[in-house]
């Protein structure tokens, strides 16, 4: 899979979002991603959500991964276009005790880049969300980067309340029907910065105890870690959804 080189990320949020107005680049051999059609769908989801919820009633679940990075970029660009560019999107980062430093660093850099209100917590997501709803009772909905190929997400809807016995929050999943190749096409064609681990062969990132680089991207005979694995976006197009989680050991249910 041939991808565009990442542009330097020394941009403000405003110039970064303006950069995504560039014509789409051809970034895969058999790209299934149609930028205008897909983004129109995501804008429709966001527009519908903000007809139901005020901006101050929404939050983003942000763990530094590629999927929620796409959602953050789409949300930030939408707010900018709607003259709400000064609104700080609350972003919940549930930090794992064994998290990668690269993930923590990327989350911190996103705080500055997108001017988000970063809310850091540790613990299980269910308990954290109960705490958040107690501390911030005005939060009614949470945008997430879930896709149908994720664990427990096969039947999830674009808008769906959290499960029984979970906090009473609406989950909004604007990219639920995207494929992994769509995610990479969006990130690359829009020059969106992402966590550096993806360039080291990680395709799905958990923590240090349950994540290794994707073995299907291994370069045999390489002498150093940085040259041992190809970047995540170089999985073959027809391998994305079946091999994306190779290198992950176990998973936990989200809200």
C-alpha positions in Angstrom: 0.0 0.0 0.0 1.5 3.3 -1.1 0.9 6.2 1.2 1.5 9.9 1.2 4.4 11.0 3.3 3.3 12.8 6.5 3.7 16.5 6.4 5.5 18.3 9.2 3.2 18.6 12.2 4.4 22.1 13.3 0.9 23.5 12.7 -1.7 25.2 14.8 -5.1 23.5 14.9 -6.5 26.0 12.5 -3.8 25.5 9.8 -3.9 21.8 10.3 -7.7 21.7 9.6 -7.3 24.0 6.6 -4.7 21.6 5.3 -7.4 19.0 5.0 -9.1 21.0 2.3 -6.4 19.9 -0.1 -7.5 17.5 -2.9 -7.5 13.9 -1.9 -4.3 11.9 -2.5 -4.4 8.4 -3.9 -3.1 6.5 -0.9 -4.1 2.9 -1.5 -4.0 0.6 -4.4 -7.7 -0.2 -4.2 -9.0 2.7 -2.1 -12.6 2.2 -1.0 -12.6 5.6 0.7 -14.7 8.3 -1.0 -13.8 11.5 1.0 -16.7 13.7 0.0 -19.4 11.0 0.4 -18.0 9.7 3.7 -17.4 13.0 5.3 -20.9 14.2 4.3 -22.2 11.2 6.2 -20.1 12.0 9.3 -21.1 15.7 9.1 -24.7 14.5 9.1 -24.1 12.5 12.2 -22.5 15.4 14.0 -25.2 17.8 12.8 -27.9 15.5 14.0 -26.1 15.0 17.3 -25.8 18.7 17.9 -29.4 19.2 17.2 -30.1 16.9 20.1 -27.2 17.9 22.4 -25.6 21.3 23.0 -21.8 21.5 22.5 -21.3 21.7 26.3 -23.2 18.4 26.7 -20.8 16.3 24.5 -17.4 14.7 25.2 -14.9 12.7 23.1 -13.4 9.4 24.2 -9.8 9.8 23.2 -7.1 7.2 23.8 -4.6 8.4 21.2 -5.5 5.7 18.7 -6.0 6.2 15.0 -9.7 5.9 15.0 -10.5 8.4 17.7 -7.9 10.7 16.1 -10.0 10.7 13.0 -13.1 11.5 15.0 -11.3 14.4 16.8 -10.1 15.9 13.5 -13.6 15.7 12.0 -15.2 17.2 15.1 -12.6 20.0 15.4 -13.0 20.9 11.7 -16.8 20.9 12.1 -16.7 23.2 15.0 -14.3 25.5 13.1 -16.6 25.7 10.1 -19.6 26.4 12.4 -17.7 29.3 14.0 -17.1 27.4 17.2 -13.4 27.0 16.8 -12.8 28.5 20.3 -14.9 25.8 21.9 -12.7 23.3 23.8 -13.9 19.8 23.1 -13.7 17.8 26.4 -11.6 14.7 25.7 -11.5 11.8 28.1 -8.2 9.9 28.2 -8.3 6.9 30.4 -4.6 6.3 30.9 -3.4 2.7 31.3 -0.9 2.1 34.1 1.3 0.4 31.4 0.6 2.8 28.6 3.2 3.5 25.9 5.1 6.8 26.4 4.5 7.4 22.7 0.7 7.3 23.3 0.9 9.6 26.3 3.1 12.0 24.4 0.7 12.1 21.4 -2.3 12.7 23.6 -0.5 15.6 25.2 0.5 17.1 21.9 -3.1 16.8 20.7 -4.2 18.8 23.7 -2.2 21.8 22.3 -2.8 21.1 18.6 -6.6 20.9 18.8 -7.1 23.1 21.9 -9.1 20.3 23.6 -9.9 20.1 27.3 -8.0 17.0 28.2 -9.5 15.0 31.1 -7.1 12.3 32.4 -8.3 9.4 34.5 -7.1 5.9 35.4 -9.2 2.8 36.1 -11.9 0.9 34.4 -14.0 2.7 31.8 -17.3 1.9 33.5 -16.3 3.4 36.9 -14.6 6.3 35.2 -17.7 7.2 33.3 -19.8 7.0 36.5 -17.3 9.4 38.1 -17.5 11.8 35.1 -21.3 11.9 35.1 -21.2 12.7 38.8 -18.5 15.4 38.4 -19.9 16.8 35.1 -23.7 16.0 35.1 -24.1 18.3 32.0 -22.3 15.6 29.8 -25.0 13.7 28.0 -23.2 12.1 25.0 -19.8 10.8 24.1 -18.3 10.6 20.7 -16.2 7.4 20.1 -14.0 6.0 17.5 -15.6 2.5 17.5 -15.8 0.5 14.2 -17.7 -2.6 13.5 -14.6 -4.8 13.4 -13.8 -3.8 17.0 -14.7 -6.3 19.8 -18.4 -6.2 20.8 -19.1 -3.6 18.2 -20.6 -5.7 15.4 -24.2 -4.8 16.1 -23.7 -1.3 17.5 -25.7 1.6 16.1 -24.4 5.1 15.1 -26.2 6.5 18.2 -26.8 4.1 21.0 -27.1 4.5 24.8 -24.5 2.8 27.0 -25.4 -0.7 28.1 -27.7 -1.5 31.1 -26.0 -0.7 34.4 -23.7 1.7 32.7 -23.9 5.5 33.0 -26.8 7.1 31.2 -24.7 8.5 28.3 -25.5 8.3 24.6 -22.6 6.8 22.5 -22.1 8.5 19.2 -20.1 6.4 16.7 -19.6 8.5 13.5 -17.1 6.1 11.9 -18.8 2.9 12.9 -19.0 1.6 9.3 -15.5 2.7 8.3 -12.9 0.1 7.3 -9.4 0.3 8.6 -8.3 1.3 5.1 -10.7 4.2 5.3 -9.1 5.4 8.5 -5.6 5.4 7.0 -6.8 7.1 3.8 -8.4 9.8 5.8 -5.3 10.4 8.1 -2.9 10.3 5.2 -4.8 12.3 2.6 -5.6 15.0 5.2 -2.1 15.1 6.7 -3.4 14.4 10.2 -0.7 13.7 12.8 -1.0 10.3 14.6 0.8 8.3 17.2 4.3 7.4 16.1 3.9 3.8 17.1 1.9 3.2 13.9 5.1 3.9 11.9 6.9 1.2 13.9 4.5 -1.6 12.9 1.8 -1.4 15.5 -1.6 -1.6 14.0 -3.8 -1.8 17.1 -2.5 -0.3 20.3 -3.4 -1.4 23.8 -0.7 -1.3 26.5 2.9 -2.5 26.9 1.7 -5.9 28.3 -0.8 -6.8 25.5 0.6 -5.2 22.4 3.5 -5.9 20.0 4.1 -4.8 16.4 2.0 -6.6 13.9 4.0 -9.8 12.9 2.6 -9.5 9.3 4.6 -6.3 8.9 7.9 -7.7 10.0 10.9 -7.1 7.8 13.1 -10.1 8.0 16.8 -9.5 8.2 16.4 -6.0 9.6 19.0 -5.0 12.2 17.2 -2.5 14.4 13.7 -2.0 15.9 12.9 1.0 13.8 13.6 -1.0 10.6 12.2 -4.3 11.7 8.5 -3.5 10.8 6.8 -1.7 8.1 4.3 1.1 9.0 0.7 0.1 9.9 -0.7 1.6 6.8 1.3 -0.8 4.6 -0.9 -3.8 5.4 -2.4 -5.0 2.1 -5.8 -3.5 1.5 -7.6 -6.9 1.7 -5.8 -7.8 5.0 -6.7 -4.8 7.1 -9.8 -5.9 8.9 -8.7 -9.5 9.4 -5.1 -8.7 10.5 -5.5 -5.3 12.1 -5.5 -6.7 15.7 -2.6 -9.1 15.1 -0.2 -8.2 17.8 -2.9 -7.7 20.4 -3.5 -10.2 23.2 -6.9 -9.9 24.9 -9.3 -7.0 25.0 -11.8 -5.5 27.3 -15.4 -4.3 26.7 -16.1 -0.6 26.2 -19.2 1.2 27.3 
